[in-house]
Amino acid sequence: MRQTSQISKLTSLRAGFAALSIFALIGFSGTVFAADAAPAAEAKAAVPGKPKVDAAAGEALYSNGDPSRGVTACLTCHGPKGQSAVGTWPKLSAQHAAYTAKQLKNFKEGTRANPVMMGMAATLTEQDMQNIGAYLAKQPLSQGVAQNKNTIELGQSIYRGGIAAKGVPACAACHSPTGAGIPAQYPLLGGQWADYTNAQLLAFREGVRKNSSQMTTIATKLSDQEMKAVSDYIAGLH
């Protein structure tokens, strides 16, 4: 009995020592983990965050420019809120922000040629471009009207069904039945000036505009009459 009692006491002592050792180990490990986590947190905090898109800053640049950086106000040509008065300059209101920013970047890089716009975009930062795009995307759509009744059917046929004999796909497949486009991929077309749309199709066909191989391929298959018809039809879409 005495021997059994001694064994029991020894077992209890060993269990107590083991428990103390485990608690000590946990406490030490917790200290190490906390010490390791601190530098990691500091490193994460040190990484600068991506600047947020600022539509208000975009509006300021669009409407007033920035003389200190040589940035000219966009509304001079494109009108208040992106609603231009003539077909020489495209309507920009309600356009997808990513698409607007991409075009400005293309002008700055020279992959889309236009002497006026290349000069305008030269002083813009990528953040400026995103801000302007965000501002314009929030503006109300400027609707238009098709003018040529004689070509409405042809324009509608091309836009909605393409031209199978020439391998021309339906414009609606990418730009949507209403001309709203697909954000970040295909631009809003509905309501755009017919003269501007026609000019872009010609530029793609003649190799003057080179920032969309898909549109270049399509435009090379269209005749002048087909371009004018579909451009006029697009002007009335909404």
Salt bridges, closest charged atoms under 4 A:
ASP66 OD2 - ARG69 NE 2.93
ASP128 OD2 - ARG69 NH1 2.73
ASP224 OD1 - ARG205 NH2 2.64
GLU226 OE1 - LYS166 NZ 2.83
